[in-house]
């Protein structure tokens, strides 16, 4: 059994499992099934139990009984909203044009400065770039998810959101290079390609799709990929450097998804 690497932490894999297949279960996912499905990607039972406990404390998983009376866990309403918001990023094709921008402008009293740190962290985690102190920017399609996230965290009272277009004075492509660390984002795409490109090439040479192997490779690819659309918010191609690797990494993920997801569902039992 291959050990889970730092790239595939048990807690992250559990969230990925629920996103990929857990929502298709007829009820709560039994603990025994969680252990079986995580064992297939190298996670031992104690790690599953401790990670589930952390997710339960964060309010993402709720203990529940299956129809047969077995102990299991189901997604909380907040977790379902997070996964629904994530679906729009994880499975969406690369953007094909400039849709404008959403701006987040916030002001936090000094007496609540810890919330200022949380706001910056959350906006960064949603893929926002920094246009100026207290002014954050992202592609306009991220508005709904941003609104849901800030409301869920009770931070909406500190933020104003605006839609707009960039009118100058520097060219937008030049400004984007200041708002985001494009070199760091490109490295994330290259790492995904290095890790999962060879996996796809191997599957292209195969004639069959064994369910357990498909499940293994798909879950690991999805676990790697689902973080990337937050690191890279999907900036319009004309604003990015030549030979930007984002489209290539997206193509690898989407082909793996098409080839492996349904076969993996057989192993997952959904």
C-alpha positions in Angstrom: 0.0 0.0 0.0 1.4 3.4 -1.0 1.5 5.8 1.9 -0.4 9.1 1.6 2.0 11.9 0.8 1.9 15.4 2.1 0.1 16.3 -1.1 -2.8 14.0 0.0 -3.5 14.6 3.7 -6.2 12.3 5.1 -8.6 15.2 6.0 -8.3 16.6 2.5 -9.0 13.2 1.0 -12.1 12.7 3.1 -13.5 16.0 1.8 -12.6 15.0 -1.7 -14.3 11.7 -1.3 -17.5 13.3 -0.1 -17.3 15.8 -3.0 -16.7 13.0 -5.6 -19.0 10.2 -4.3 -20.3 10.9 -0.8 -23.2 13.0 -2.0 -24.5 10.1 -4.1 -24.8 7.7 -1.1 -28.5 7.1 -0.2 -27.8 8.3 3.4 -24.9 8.9 5.8 -21.6 7.2 4.7 -21.0 4.4 7.1 -17.8 4.6 9.1 -16.8 1.1 7.8 -17.2 2.4 4.2 -15.1 5.5 4.9 -12.3 3.3 6.2 -12.5 1.0 3.2 -12.6 3.8 0.7 -9.7 5.7 2.3 -7.7 2.5 2.7 -7.7 2.3 -1.1 -5.7 5.5 -1.3 -3.3 4.6 1.5 -5.0 6.1 4.6 -5.1 3.9 7.7 -8.2 3.6 10.0 -6.8 5.7 12.9 -6.0 8.5 10.5 -9.6 8.3 9.1 -11.1 8.5 12.6 -9.0 11.4 13.8 -9.5 13.3 10.5 -13.3 12.7 10.7 -13.2 14.0 14.3 -11.6 17.2 13.1 -14.1 17.7 10.4 -16.9 17.1 12.9 -15.5 19.8 15.2 -15.4 22.2 12.3 -19.1 21.5 11.7 -18.6 19.9 8.2 -19.6 16.4 9.1 -22.5 15.3 11.3 -22.8 11.9 13.0 -25.8 10.0 11.8 -27.1 6.4 11.6 -27.7 4.6 8.3 -31.1 3.0 7.6 -29.6 -0.3 8.9 -28.5 1.4 12.1 -24.8 1.6 11.4 -22.7 4.6 12.6 -21.9 7.0 9.8 -21.4 10.7 8.9 -23.3 13.0 6.6 -22.5 16.5 5.3 -23.7 19.5 7.2 -25.6 22.2 5.3 -22.5 24.4 5.4 -20.4 21.6 3.9 -23.0 21.0 1.2 -22.9 24.7 0.3 -19.1 24.6 0.2 -19.1 21.6 -2.1 -21.7 23.1 -4.4 -19.7 26.3 -4.6 -16.6 24.2 -5.3 -18.3 22.3 -8.1 -18.5 25.5 -10.2 -14.8 25.9 -10.0 -13.5 22.3 -10.0 -15.5 21.1 -13.0 -15.9 24.3 -14.9 -14.0 24.7 -18.2 -11.4 27.4 -18.4 -12.9 30.9 -18.9 -13.1 32.0 -22.5 -13.3 35.8 -22.1 -13.0 38.8 -19.8 -16.1 38.9 -17.6 -15.1 41.9 -15.5 -14.2 41.9 -11.8 -15.6 41.7 -8.3 -13.9 44.0 -5.7 -14.0 43.3 -2.0 -13.3 46.4 0.1 -13.2 45.9 3.8 -12.6 47.9 7.0 -12.2 46.2 10.4 -11.9 48.2 13.6 -8.6 47.9 15.4 -10.4 46.3 18.4 -11.3 43.4 16.1 -8.0 43.1 14.1 -8.0 39.3 14.3 -11.0 39.4 11.9 -8.9 41.5 9.5 -6.4 38.6 9.4 -9.3 36.1 8.8 -10.7 38.2 6.1 -7.4 38.5 4.2 -6.9 34.7 4.6 -10.4 33.9 3.3 -10.2 36.3 0.4 -6.8 34.9 -0.6 -8.2 31.4 -0.2 -11.0 32.2 -2.6 -8.5 33.3 -5.2 -8.6 37.1 -4.7 -5.6 39.2 -5.6 -4.5 42.3 -3.8 -5.2 45.5 -5.7 -4.4 47.8 -2.8 -4.4 47.7 1.0 -8.0 46.7 1.9 -9.0 46.3 -1.7 -9.1 42.8 -3.2 -10.0 41.7 -6.7 -11.2 38.6 -8.5 -13.0 37.6 -11.7 -16.6 38.6 -11.4 -17.9 35.0 -11.5 -16.6 34.4 -8.0 -19.2 36.8 -6.5 -21.8 34.3 -5.4 -19.2 32.0 -3.7 -17.6 35.0 -2.0 -20.9 36.2 -0.7 -21.8 32.7 0.6 -18.4 32.4 2.3 -18.4 35.8 4.0 -21.9 35.3 5.2 -21.2 31.8 6.6 -18.2 33.2 8.5 -20.2 36.2 9.7 -17.7 38.6 8.1 -20.1 40.2 5.6 -20.7 43.1 7.9 -17.1 44.3 7.3 -17.0 44.0 3.5 -18.5 45.8 0.6 -18.6 44.0 -2.8 -18.6 45.8 -6.1 -18.6 44.7 -9.8 -16.5 46.6 -12.2 -14.0 46.8 -15.1 -10.4 48.0 -15.0 -10.0 51.3 -16.8 -6.3 52.1 -16.3 -3.9 53.5 -16.0 -1.5 50.6 -16.4 -2.5 47.9 -18.9 -4.7 45.2 -17.3 -2.2 42.4 -18.1 0.6 44.4 -16.3 -1.7 45.0 -13.3 -2.7 41.4 -13.0 1.0 40.6 -12.5 1.0 42.8 -9.5 -2.3 41.6 -8.1 -1.4 37.9 -8.2 1.9 36.0 -7.9 1.7 34.4 -11.4 5.0 32.6 -11.1 3.9 30.8 -8.0 0.5 29.8 -9.6 2.3 28.5 -12.7 4.5 26.3 -10.4 1.3 24.7 -8.9 0.0 23.9 -12.4 3.4 22.4 -13.4 3.4 20.3 -10.2 -0.1 18.9 -11.1 1.1 18.1 -14.6 4.2 16.4 -13.4 2.2 14.3 -10.9 -0.9 13.4 -12.9 0.1 13.8 -16.6 2.0 10.4 -16.5 -1.1 8.8 -14.9 -3.3 10.0 -17.8 -0.8 8.8 -20.4 -0.8 5.4 -18.8 -4.6 5.2 -18.9 -4.6 6.3 -22.6 -2.7 3.1 -23.3 -5.1 0.8 -21.5 -8.1 -0.9 -22.9 -10.0 -1.6 -19.7 -10.9 0.5 -16.6 -10.7 -1.6 -13.4 -12.9 0.2 -10.8 -10.5 0.1 -7.9 -7.6 1.5 -9.9 -9.9 4.1 -11.5 -11.1 5.1 -8.1 -7.5 5.4 -6.7 -6.2 7.5 -9.6 -9.3 9.7 -9.9 -9.5 10.5 -6.2 -5.8 11.4 -6.0 -6.1 13.6 -9.1 -9.3 15.3 -7.8 -7.6 15.9 -4.4 -4.7 17.6 -6.2 -6.8 19.5 -8.6 -9.6 20.8 -6.4 -7.2 23.2 -4.7 -5.9 24.7 -7.9 -8.9 26.7 -9.0 -8.6 28.5 -5.7 -4.9 29.2 -6.1 -5.6 30.2 -9.7 -9.0 32.0 -10.0 -9.2 31.5 -13.8 -7.9 34.7 -15.2 -8.6 35.5 -18.9 -6.0 34.0 -21.2 -5.1 37.3 -22.9 -4.0 38.6 -19.5 -1.6 35.7 -18.8 2.0 35.0 -19.9 2.6 33.1 -23.1 2.5 29.3 -22.6 0.5 29.5 -19.4 0.3 26.0 -18.0 -3.2 26.4 -16.6 -5.1 25.2 -19.7 -2.8 22.1 -20.0 -3.4 21.1 -16.4 -7.1 21.7 -16.7 -7.2 19.5 -19.8 -5.4 16.7 -18.0 -7.8 16.8 -15.1 -10.9 16.9 -17.2 -9.8 13.9 -19.3 -9.0 11.9 -16.1 -12.5 12.9 -14.8 -14.2 11.7 -18.0 -12.2 8.4 -18.1 -12.2 7.5 -14.4 -15.0 9.0 -12.4 -17.8 6.7 -13.3 -15.7 3.5 -13.1 -14.5 4.7 -9.7 -18.1 5.1 -8.6 -18.5 1.3 -9.0 -15.7 0.7 -6.5 -17.3 3.4 -4.2 -20.6 1.6 -4.4 -22.7 4.5 -5.7 
